[in-house]
Amino acid sequence: MGLAKLWKYSGGLFSNLAAAVHHQHKQHFVFSCFQSPSYGASPSPPQSRRPISWTCICGFMLFALGLISLFTGHVASDVEWYSQRIVKRNWFYKLDGSHRLSIDIWKSRYSSFYYGCSERGPHFTERGPHFSSAVRERFSNGYLLIATSGGLNQQRTGITDAVVVARILNATLVVPELDHHSFWKDESDFSNIFDVGWFISYLAKDVTIVKRVPEKVMMSMEKPPYTMRVPRKSEPEYYLEQVLPILLRRKVLQLTKFDYRLASDLDEELQKLRCRVNYHALRFTKPIRNLGQKLVFRMRRMEERFIAVHLRFEPDMLAFSGCYYGGGDKERYELGEIRKRWATLPELSPDEERARGKCPLTPHEVGLMLRALGFNNDTYLYVASGEIYGGEKTLQPLRELFPNFYTKEMLAGEELQPFLPYSSRLAAIDYIVCDESDVFATNNNGNMAKILAGRRRYMGHKRTIRPNAKRLSALFMARDKMDWATFSRKVKSCQRGFLGEPEENKPGRGDFHEFPSTCICKRPFNLSNFTSKENKYQISRRNPTVSESRYTYLSNSSNLEQKSSQKFNEESLRDRHGSLIDEIDPDNPLSD
């Protein structure tokens, strides 16, 4: 029974009930609760009549509605319809009176009302020494050395937090050392991946950064730099109480395995500093930027808009997850051998992990999700990935769902040759293309997925799809029991809240690198402007042209560089080589 019929029927029932009660009042009849008189007792004297309370009437009405809903199955049959009308909506859903706006899978219609805002506040220099301009090198509390850990994007979080920690400690930061001992064995240094000069000059107002500790300081030290590892997600108070005294005493301090060693929830200005580091100061080197931009240009030359998918279905990821994908004893043995590299990993139940949504989707399942959301098979797909477990056999179902399937190897050809020995540089190229794509779909909640999701929110809430793996896993297991239309409808229902809409970015939700809510501002709303933009959006749904997309990587590049050049007077940087960090703890967690 449809909702309209149900409402009509129940309304009629309730109307008749109310009319009956009213009639009874007019005839002076009442509903009453009796106590049976004891046997043989004399009849009780007449009692005054009491009108029935509205509480009883409402209770009976709700009971009747519950029975009707139970027998019609209405509540269970159309949960998506029901939830869209009952759930409280954000301001932009209320403005034009719409109740069931369809979601454009390519772009959020509300993204234009938000923008990244990480500038230093006007009160920044008026709140004491903690928020004053960067302390000069000779007046700082000492030199802070950082040894990052993991893959490119995990190290990126470490570098970002290192700048904030240097700010908290009033220390001079030495350009961080990258991890050469992790799973990927990449020998790249900071200067091979990131533009060191830009990094130092852009942050000059926030933190003093040098390439290495001066020779005279090293010569004056009686002992080598003190080395320590801080607990994960430490609060600023920990650094001030436990780390600062050591820095003041030893003058040079090294923090090892520096990844996620700073709390996610910080003071507003420190959060904005995080954003300035991550989204502006950490710029890739020119060779990496150029090749990444070329790949974006080549994708747009074939089609104006495309999806980038980060599959993350490599053997190390599957081994680390503890999941099983139907490969029999061969898969169990191969992944089990890889899993032995992490001695501290507990034994896991593959079925329980899948039920909890902890298992990466297969490439086939990723393709099914995208098709169910509404992407046609003529959509162009850029696949960012390393070695896929199972090779071409595993990728074949995804290729069949999306024949326009491309990778950096296919697009770059011989131009990729100089980067092949370095996994971090290859990951940086994928990062650029994924960032510039119209839609970015992740396959797990790893570091690259979090970092890019946060950046895309900061850069205008570009469509970012993260699978709701916990609900999708059960759906994929039952997909043979339903037709395609039902499957598609259920996938769309599962993915509500996982499509990168502005309403998903709530303060305090998740990790700050994924949800940088402090650094996202809302533009003043004007209904006429919204209507005009909505009409234009519905008519054209225009995407960047090939000429517009050429060399457009880094929304903060050209104009930002000019503005920053005016803000910061770049000092001549002495090109020194060498490292003070000779020993790094090799026990690195799996990351990307």
C-alpha positions, 0 to 999 in steps of 0.5 A: 500500500502506497504512502498516499493510500496509507495516509488516506486510509489511516486518516479516515480511520482516525477521523471516524474514531474522533467523530465517534468520540465526539458523538459519545460526548454529545450523547454523554457516553464515556469510555471508562476503566472498571474495577469489578465489584467483589461478589455480593457487594452492593452496587456502588453509587453513581460516579461523575462522568470523566471525558476521555483524555487526549493521551488515550486517543493519541496512544490508540492512534499510534497503536493503529498506525503501527498495526497498519505499517506492520501489515502493509510493510510500508516503513520497511519497503521505502526507507530511502523515501522516508528518510529523505523527508524526515531527516533534518537537512542542511541549510542549502536543502531548505532554501529552494523548497526542494525535498527530493533533489537528485544528486549529480554524480559529477559535481555537487551543486552546492560546492560553489558556496564553500571555499578553502580559507587558511589565511592567518587571522587578523588577530594572529599577532595580537594573541601573545608570542605563541601566535606571533611571527616566526621566531628567527633561527638564532633566537629559537629554542633549538633545532628540530629534526624529523624522521618521517615514516611510511609511504608518500602520503603518510610521510606527508601527514608527518611533514605537515605535523612537524611544521606545527610542532616546530611552531608549538616549540618555537624551534627551527625546523630542519627539512624533514628526512624521508623514510628509506627503510619502509616497505617500498625501499624508496631512496628519494629525499625531500628535494627529489619530491617536494620543492624545497625552496618554495616550502621554506619561503612559503612558511617563512612567516610561520616557522623558520626552516633550514636545510640542515643544522649549521656546522658551528652548532654541530661542532659545539655539541658535546653529544650527538642529537638526542633521539626520541619517539613521542606517542601517537596523537600527542597533545600540544601540552605533551610537547611543551612539558616533555619535549621542550625541556629536552630541546632547551637542554640539548639544542638539537632534537630528533623525533623518529617515526614521525607519523600521526604524532600530533593530536587531530583536534588543535587550536584554530590557528594551528589547524589553519597552519596545517592547511597552509602546509598541506595544501600550499607549501608542499608543492611537488618538484617541477618534473613531477608536476609537469608529467602529472599535468601532461597526463591530466591534459591527455585524459581531457583531450580524449574526454572533458571529464573523467573519474580517477580511481585509487584501487589500492588492491596491491598484495601488501594491502590485502595481506595487511587487511587479513581479508580473503578474496576466494583464491583458495590455498594459493592466496592464503599462502601468498598473503600469509607469507607477506603478512609475516613482515608485521609480527605484531598483527593479530589473527583476524577472521576474514568474514568478520573483517568484511562484515565490519567494512574493513576489507578493500573492494575488489576492482570488479566491486568498485566498477559495479558501485560506479555503474550502479551510481549512474556512470555509463560504460563510456565514462573515462577511467584513470586507475591509480594503482601499483601492482594489482594482486592477481594482475590482469585477471583481477582487472578484467571485470573492471575493464569490461565495465569501463572500456575507456580504462587508462593508467599512468603507464599507458598515458606516459609511455617512455616519459615515465622511465626516469620515475620507475625506480621510485615508488614515492615519485610514481605515487606523486604523479597519481596524486596529481591526476587524482586531484585534478579529476572530476570525480575521485573514487577511493577503495579504502580509507588509507592515507592517500584516500584521506589526504586527497579527500581533504584536499578536494574538500578544501579546493571546492568540494570536488566530487569524492566517492568513498565506498560505504564498505560496511553496507556495500559488502552485504549488498554485493554478497546478495546481488545475485538475488536482485535485479539491476534496478533494485541493486542500483537503488540500494547502492545509491541509498548506501552511498548517501553521505559518502559522496563528498557533499559539503554537508559531510564536512562536520566539525570534529568528524574523523581525522582532520586531514580528511575533514579539514572543517576549520579551513573551509568557509561558507560564502554568504547565501543569496537566493537569486544568485543560487537560482541563477547558478542552479539554472545555468548548472542544469542547462550546461553542466559545463566542465573544464575545456582542454585548454582550461585544464592544461597545466592547471594543477595546483589551484594555488599555483600561479596567482598564489605564487605571485601573491606569496612572492609579494608576502615573502622575501625569499632569502638566498638558500645555500644548497647543502647536502648531507644528513644528521639522521643516520638511523631510523627505526625500520619498524614501519606500519603499512601505509600508502 
